[in-house]
């Protein structure tokens, strides 16, 4: 029996008792600076209560939470929304909550995150969560699951342009990046780049606290876990990180 055989994967609409437990899934290996995204901080914690039908929870046979996935429904293709946005996940978050407030009917879902407990990694749980997220969106009658993917190995080469990175393939033609490869294997189509999916700005003391680095020279700074360099301006006492993500479209029709 595999680890997945002993797990239950459900939407939060089916298991609302777990809505308040999502943060039991550890993200201890996430770089600290990523938690300073203001848009994400304001809206992501509200996703599981507002859109439980497109959020996923995984529990093991002891009841422990070992995985989660959050996505939001929204309307795409109207009111000027004709292209996948350059601001990626954050723009989709804003649109989803605006649509819900205005009573606009959604036609797609956008994935916000998939997280797996460190002890359960290597079990293909990410495949299972992504698959269930696709099913949940299809069950709502939505046409596609749009994913602003954070490539898991891009941080190894932060100086490489994101467009060049996603063009690199293995011998089998699949993306070299492990997380992109999961999406493509499951039928996703790499659809472009969101060049400013997350923008994080802070004082140099903020960045020193987040990273332990000196931030004492102006220019690009390579930060562990960052997909691209952080731009440091000593004269203005500010550093800015603009993270690109990769758009992957899963057609559900």
N, C-alpha and C positions, 0 to 999 in steps of 0.2 A: 504494500500500500504506500502511495506517495503522500507527501505532506498535503497536497491539494485534496486528496481523497478524504482527509479528515477535517476539511474546512467547509464552511458555509458561506456562500457568496450571494449577497442580496442587495436590493436597493434599500435606501433608507426609508422610502415610502412603505416598504414591506416590514421594515424593522425599525420603527421610529424610536424605540427605546435606546438605540445606539447613537442618536443624533448628538447628544452631549458627550460622547466618549471618543469622538474621532481623533482627538489629539493624544490619545493613548498610544497611537502608532508613532514610534520614535522617528525623528528626523535629525538625530544627533550629528550626522555627518554632513549636514547642510551648512555651507559657509555662513557665518554669522551676519555678514553684510546683506545677504539676501532677505533677511527679515526686516530690513529697513525700507522696503518698497511701500510707499505711502498708500497708493491705490489698492494694492493687494491687502495691506493691513486693514484698510477701511471696509472692504467688501468681501474678501474671501471667507472670513469667519461667519458671514451671514448666509453663505451659499447652501449649507446643508439643511438649514431650517426653511429657507425660501424655495429651494428646488430639490426636495428629497427624492423625487421620482427619477432624477438623473444622477444621483450620487450613490456610490457603491461602498459597502462595508464587508469586510472579510473577518470571520471569527474562526478560531480553531475549536477542537472538540472540548476544550476546557472553558470556552467562552471568552478567551483572550482575543483582543483585536490585533490582527496581524497584517492588515492591509486596508487601504481606503482609496477611493477615487471620487473626484468631484468634477462635475460638468454643469454647464448652465445652458438653458434653452434661450434662443433669441431669434429674431427675424433678420434674415440676411437677403439682400437683393432689393431692398426698398429704401427710400429716403436717403439716397446717395450711397448706400452700402453695396457697392458693386464690385469692390476689390477686397481681398483679404487685407486687413489693416496693418500698417507698418508698426503700430503700437501693440500688436499681438494680443496676448492674454488680457492685459489691462484694459484695452479698448473693448474687448468682448465682454468683460465683466461689467463695465459701465453700460454698454448697450443692453445687456440682459436685465439689469435692474431697472433701467429706464423703460424697457419694453413691458416688464411686469407692472410697473407703476401706471403705465399708460393703457394697459389692457391690450397690447399688441400681440397678435397670435404668432408664436414662434414657428420656424420651419427648419431650423438646424439646432444642434447642440455644439458647444465648444468645451473641450476638456481643459480643466484648470490644473489638475494634478493627479498623479497616481503615485502612491507611496506604499512601500512594502517594509515591514519590520525587518531590521538587519538580520535577525536570526532566521528569517524565512526567505532570504534572497537565494537565488540559484535554484529555485523550485518551479520556475516559470509562472509564478504568481502574477507577475506583471502582465503576461499574456492573458491570464484568466480575468483580471480586473478590466483590462482594455476590452476584451471580448464581451464581458457583461455590461460594460458602459455602452458599447455599440448596440447591444440588444435593448438596453433601457431606452436609448434614444429612438430606436426603431419602434419600440412599443408605444411611444408617445406620438407616432406618426411623423417623425422628423425625417428629413431627406438625407442628412449627412451629419457626421461627427467631425468637426474641425479641430485639429490639434496643433497648438503652438508648442512644438516639441523642444525641450531643452536637451541638446545632444550630450550624452553622459560622458563622452571622452574628449570633447572639444577643449576642455581646460588643459589638456596635456600640451596643446600647441596653440596658446592664446594669440600668437602673432599671425596665425594663418587666417586669411579672410574666410568668413563663414560660407560665402558662395563657393570658394575653392574646396572647402572642407566637405560640403555635402556632395560635391562632384566626385569624390574619391570612392571607388567601389572595390569590393573584394573580387576574387577570380570568378565567383558565381554571379556577379553583377549586382549583388546586394550592397547597400551602403556599408562603409567601414565602421560607422558609428553603431555601437550595440543597440541603443534605444531606437534609433531610426530604423535599424534592421528589423526590430520587432514589429514596428508599425507596417513596414513594407511587406513583411512576410504575412501579415494579417490582412493584406489587401489595400493598405493605405497608399496614396499617391503623394509624393513630395511635390508640393505646389508652389514653393517659393520661400522667401525669407521675411520674417518680421524683424527689421533692423533695430527697432527700439521697443522690444517687448517689455522691458523693465528698465526704468531709469532711477538710479539711486545716487543722490547727492548728499554730501555731508562735509563738515569741517574736517580739517586734517586730524584733529584730535579724535573725531568720530572714527575715521578710518584707522588710526593707530589702535584704537580700542577694539575695533572689529577684527583687525588682521594681525596686530603685533608688529607691523612694519613701520619704518621710520617716517615715511612720506615727507622727506626733507628736501626733495628736488622736484622741480617742475618737469612735466613730461609724462610719458606713459609708464605705468607701474604694473608689473606682472604680479597678480595676487593669487595665491593658491585657491583653486576652486572657481576662479573667474574664467569665463569663456573668451573674453577679450581683455586687453589692458584697461586699467583705470587711469583716467586722465587727471593728473595732479597739477594744481596751480598754487605754488607756494605764496606768491605775492597776494593772491586773493583769499588764501586760507580755505580752499575748497578743492574737493576731488569729486569726480563724477564718473559713474559706471553706467554704460549703456549696453544692455545685454541683448544680443540677437537671439531669436528662436527660429525654428524651421517649421513652416506650415506643412502639415500633412492632412490630406482630405480622405476620409473614409466614406465612400458613397453607400448609403443604406437603402437606396431604392431598388 
